[in-house]
């Protein structure tokens, strides 16, 4: 997957942690910045709301896919969910086609985030069409990740997406600059995960011979580590301490 980011990000683990896991580092206690005393309470409040939305959503998704209502809820319980507030400074990155987050897919189950004050998010449809995302006010955007692709045997595919400075972004920058408003693009994304010790394998009607061959059983924790290693995030101090 291509790399490249002009975003400042912070990750905070949210939700209940498992009492016992083979993947302790993926399920470590969240790191809280000491200089921001309100950080933990604010992040847990927002992260909890996002996780509640995902929990309700996966029940609906499971039923829509012909699975038991709790098929996905049971898998995300005790998952290593990450809340990732992200900022991009348009005082610096303000040229047409500047890439803020390069073309990629998400490795987790479902990704949920709210509407940014600046446009620039693009997604690729199943037929390869690249299209701009427009989120209505008061709504959240949910994108499928690689774990959802696993569980559905490829019926639901991990969606590719990117964030760039587009013509519409420049228009918004100009308008906000005229109004004396902040030129920081801020988003707050929750990456919901299957619990690390749960097995990823095509479920129910998706467990066809072809799907099982393409998506063999793997622990979610191992799937995450494999994905991280492919983007050079799985060979550092955090995941491989001596």
N, C-alpha and C positions, 0 to 999 in steps of 0.2 A: 504494500500500500504506500503511495507517495507520502512523503513527510513535508512539513512546512506549516508554521503557525505564527501569526502575529497577534496572538491573544495572550493575555495574562490570566492564568487559571489557578484556582485553589480547589482542592478536593477534600471533602469531609464525609466520613462514613456515617450513614444514618440508619436508624432501625435497630432492632434487637440483634445482638451477636450470638452465635451458637455457643453452647456450653462446651462442646467438644468438636474439634475439626481437624482434619489432616492438613489444612491450609491455614495455619495460624497467621502468617504474614498478610494474606489476603483479607483476613478478618480481624486485623489489629484494632486496638482502640484508636479513635479519631485523634488527630493532632490539632490542638486548639492554640491559635496565636495568643500569647500572653498580653500583647499590647491592645487587644480588642476584647474587653471584659464581657461585652454583650454578644460576642461572636457565637458562642455555643448555643445560647438560648434562641437567638434569631435564626440561626441555621437549622437547628432542630425543629423549630416551629414550621419554617417553610418546607424543609425536607420532609417533615411528617405529613404535611398537607399533600405534597406531590406523591408521596408513597401511598397515602390513602386513595388518591385518585387512580394510581396504577393498580392497587389491589381491587378496587371496584371494577376497573376496566378489564382486568384479566379474567374475571368471572364471566363477563359478557363475551369476551373473545373466545373463551373455552366453549361456551354454549354454541356460539356461532360456528365453531369449527367441528361441532359434533362430539365434543369431549365432555367428561363429567365437569360440573360447575367448579369443583375445587381442584381440577387437574393442574392448573397453573398457579393458583393461590398457594397450594401446598409446596410448590417448588420455589416460590420466591420468599417463603418464610425463612428468616435468618440469612437471607442473601446478603452479600457484601455491597449493598447499594451505596452509590456515591453521589453526593450533591456537588455540583461544580459551577460556582459562580465564575463568570468569564467576562473579561473586559477588553475592548479594543479601542485604542486612542486614535480618533480620526483627526486630531491635530497633527499626527505624524503619518498615518497610513490613509492617504486621501487621494490617491491617484487611481484613475479608472483601471479596473482589473487587478488591483492589488489583492493578493490572496491572503485572507485572514485565517482560514482553516482549509487546508488542501483536501481535495477529493478523497473520501474515505468512507468506510462503513463502521458501525459500532459493533463491538464484540459481545455486548451484553444481551439481555432479553428484550426490553423495551426502553426507549429513551423518551423522556417527556420534558417539554419546556414551554415557557410562555412566550408571548409576543415581544420581540425586541422593538425598541423605538426607531431602529434603522433597518431598512430592508437589505437584502444581500444573500439570504439563504437560498440555495438552489438544490433541487433533488433530481435524481434520475428515475424515471418511470420504468416499469418492467420492459417496455419496448425500446428502451435506450434513449427516450426523449428527455432532454434536460429542461426543467421548468422552474420558474421562481415560485417560492412559497409565500402565500399571503394568509396570515392567521387573523381571523376576525377578533375584534375586541372581546375580552372576557373568555376567550377560548385557549386551550392548550393544544400543542402539537405533539403527537406521539409517532415515533418511528420504530420500526422493527429492527432488531439487532441479530447477530449471528446465532445466538442461543434460540431465538424464535424460529429461525430457519432450520436449525437442528431438530427441534421438537415437532415441526410440521413436515419434515422430510423434504424441504425446499418449496413447499406449497406457498408459504410466506417467506419471502427472501429479504435478507439484510439489505436495507436501502442505502445506496451511495448518495453522498451529499457533500457540499462545500459551502464556504462563506467567502464572498468576494465583494469588492467595491464595484458596484454596478452604476449605471446612469441614475437609477432611482435612489441609490445610496448618496450620490453626489448632490442630487436635488434636496434630499433631506438634510445633508450636512449644511448646504447653503442656507436653507430656511432656518435651521436651528442656530447657525452662526449669526444670522440677521436678528434673531430674537434673543440673542445672548444666552442661549441654553448650552448645557454640557454637550461636548462632542465625543463623549465616551459611549460606545455601544456596549451595553451590559445585558447579559443573559444569565439565567440561572437554571441549569439543566440537571435533571436527576437521571442517572443511569441505573435502572433497576436490573438486578441480577438473579439468576437461579442460584440457590444455595450451593456453596462450593462442593459439598459432599453429596449432592444429588447427581444422578446420572442423566446426561443428555442423550436422548435417543428418540427417534420418531415415535409419536404416540398414536394409539387408536387406529383410525382409518388411514393414517399416513405411514404406518409401519409396513410398507410394501417391500418385497425383496430388493427392488432397485434402490429404494430410499435407505434401507438398512445397510446396503453395500456402500452407498455414498456417504452416509452419516452413521458410522459405527459407534457403539456405545462409548462414552467418555465421561469421566467426572467433570462437572462444570469447572471446578478449580483447575484441573489440568488443561481444559480448553482455554481458559483465561491465560494461563501461563504460556501456552503455545502461541496464542495470538500476540501476547506481549513480546515474546522472543522474536517474532517476525518483524516487529517494528523497533527492535533494539531496546526494549524497556524491560526485558526479562532476564538480563544478564548482569545487572548492577547489584549494589550492596543490599538493597531492600529485599530482593527476592532470592539472593544467593549469598547469604552470610556464611563465612567460614567458621 
